[in-house]
Amino acid sequence: MTDRAGIFVRLATLAAANATHPNLAGRLCTASRLILGADGAAITVENTTANRTTLSTTDAVMARLVDLQDVTGQGPCLDAFRYSTHFTLALNDQPNLRWPEFARSAWQAVGGLNMYSFPMRPSGRTLGVVSTYFTEGRELPEPNDTAQFLADAVGAALLQDPAAKGFGSEGPWASRAQVHHACGMVTAQLRLSADDALAILRAHAYAHNITLAETARQVVERELDFRGDA
């Protein structure tokens, strides 16, 4: 049985004690990593929609794993959101049939590790995903239902975050605003749908080995115009 009361207490205590993150999402992300004993963690929301946003990552490896899923359009984090159930990935030098491009790119970028993604579904609807990774052959030390309850508790806390009320000009909830802006510009440039414009941005990021956010910045600041891109 999952010790739900104990998890709530640890989550609240760690989130309150961690003053290094000015925003709630960052504190909850670090708390999740500590509770599960992971090497890294991430919190993402609206994972398979145009509003997909990375609220927090604890380290560069996790940030790279999240971005590669954003760029390739596949991976355990996206499927955890899509199917509202947890997914795992043992990242190694073997082909992965479910997420072939993500697994290949991630292996080249960060090497071997075990990745776990759990949907946040505090109100029945999937809000986002808590993802963790473990290096050196380590696996999730807690039962899946413990990690799932933690993800749901994190989701419940985020729903009460005042910063979550729409997109602003600052903070983690606003990180997708520039991608939205870039999609609108590419839509106008090439007369495409918003989904196709996002696919163009992802393809460019992947081809040039840069993040989706960097590609969006180049478009918004008019360093990149797809009308003249070969």
N, C-alpha and C positions, 0 to 999 in steps of 0.2 A: 504494500500500500504506500502511495505517495504521502509523505508528511507535508500536507498542504500548509498547515499553520506554520511549520518550521521554515518552509520555502518563503512564505510571505514575510516572515520576520527577517530572514537573511536578506531578501531582496530590498526591503524597506531600510534596513540598517545600513547595508552597503551603499545604497543609492544616496542616503542622507549623509553618510560619512565621506563620500568621494567628492571633494570640493574642487578637483582639478578640471572638471567639466562644467562649464557654465550652463549647459542645457540638460534637461531631464533625460533626453534620449541617450546622450553620452554616458550619463551616470548609470542608467539601466543597462546599457550595453556592457560596460565594464563589470557591473554586478553580475550579469549573466555569465560572463567568462569566468569569474571567480567561483561562482556557485557550481558550475559544471566542470571546473578544473581544466578548461580549454586553453590552448595557446593563443587563440584569437577569436573574436566574435564580431558580428555585424547585425544591425537592425535595418531592414528595408521595408517600405510600404508600397502598396499598389503595384506589385511586382510585374504583372503582365499587361499593364495598361500604360497609356501615354503619360500618366501621372507618376510613374515609378520614381521613387526617391530613396536615396541612401541617407538615413538619418544619422548613422554613426558606424564607424569601424574602429577597432582597437589598435590596429597596427597596419603596416604597409602590405603585408602578405594578404590579410583579409580584404583590404581595399582593392588589391589587384584581382582577387578572386571575384569580388562583387562586380568590378568593372568589366571583366572578361565575360561575365554572364550578360551584362548589359549590351556589350558589343556583339557577341555571337548570337544572342537571343535564345540561349539554352543553358541549362544547368539545374542543380538541385534546388536552389533558392526559387527559381521561377516556377518549377513544377510543384514545389511545396505550396506556393500560393495558388497555382492553377487548380490543383486537385485537393487542396485543403487537407493534406496529410504529410507526414514527414518523409524525407528522402535522405539517403546517405550516398557517399561517393568515396571509394578508395582510389585516390589519385596516384597512378603509377605509369610505367612506360608501356602498358598494354592498351590496345584500342578499347574504347568504351562505346557500346552500341547505342545507348540511350542519348548520350550527349557527346558525340564524337569530336566536334570542333572545339567545344569548351574544354573537354578533358585533355585534348592534345595541346591546346594553347596554354592551359593552366599548368600542365606538367612541365612544359618548356619554361614557363615563367617562374614557378615557385618550387618545383620538385615534388617529391612524394609526401602525401599527408592524407588523413581521413577527414572528410567534411560531412557535417550534419546540418540539416535545415528543417526547422519546425515552424508550422504556420501559427500566427497569432490570431486566435478566433474567440475573443472574449465575449462577444455578443451574438455568436452563431455565424456571423459573417466574417470571412477572413480579411483581416486588416493589413497584414504584412507577414514578415518572416524573421525569425531569429536564427542566425546561422553561426556555427562554430567550426573550428578545425583543430586537429590534434596532430602533432608531428612525431617522428621517431617511432612509428608503428603503434602509438597509443590510440585507444578507442574511447568512446564515451563511457565514463565510469558509472553513470547513473542509468536506471531503466528509462526506456523511451517515454513512459507515462510521466515520469518526473520532469524530464526535459519539456514535454508537451505542456504540462501544467505551468511550468516556469514561463514558457512562451506566451501562454494565455494571460498570465498575471502581468507580464510586461505590456501586452496589448491593452489590458484594462487600464494600466497606469498611463499609457500614452493617450488614451481617449480623454483623459482628464487634463492633458497638457494644454495650457492656454496658448502656447506657440503653435499648436496644430490647427488653429482656426484659419485655414486658407493659406495662400502663398503670399509672403511678404518680400521685402527686399533684402532681408538678412536672415541668418540662422539656418539650421539644417533642413527645415521644412521648405525653404525657398530654393534649394539647390537645383530643383528641376525647372525653375522659371526660365533660365537661359536656354535650356533644351527646347522648351515650348516656343520661345521666341525664334530660335534657329529653325525649328520645324516650319513655322509660319513663313519665314523668309524663303526657305527652300521650296515650299509649296507655291509661293508666288513666282520664284525663279523658273521652275520647271513645270508648273501647272499640274502638280501631282496631288493626290490625297495626302492627308496628314500622316496616315500609316506608311505610305510609300516614302514620304519625305524623311520620316524617322529611319526607315530602312536604308536610305541613302546615307544618312549621317552615320549609322552603325557600320555600313560597308566601308566608308571612308576611314573611320577610326580604326577598323580592323586592318585595312590595307596598309595604313601608315603607322601601325603599332602605337597609337595614342589613345587617350581616353575619349569617351563620348563627350564628356564635359569640355575637353580641350577643343574638339571639333566644333562643338556648338559655339564656344567663345570665338573661334576664328570666323565663323559665319556671321555672328552678331556684330563683330568688330570689322566686318567687311574685308578680312584678310583672305577669305575663301568665298568664291562665287561659283556655283556649279554650272552656271550658264557657259562659262569659259573653261571648265575643267574637262580635260581630255578623257 
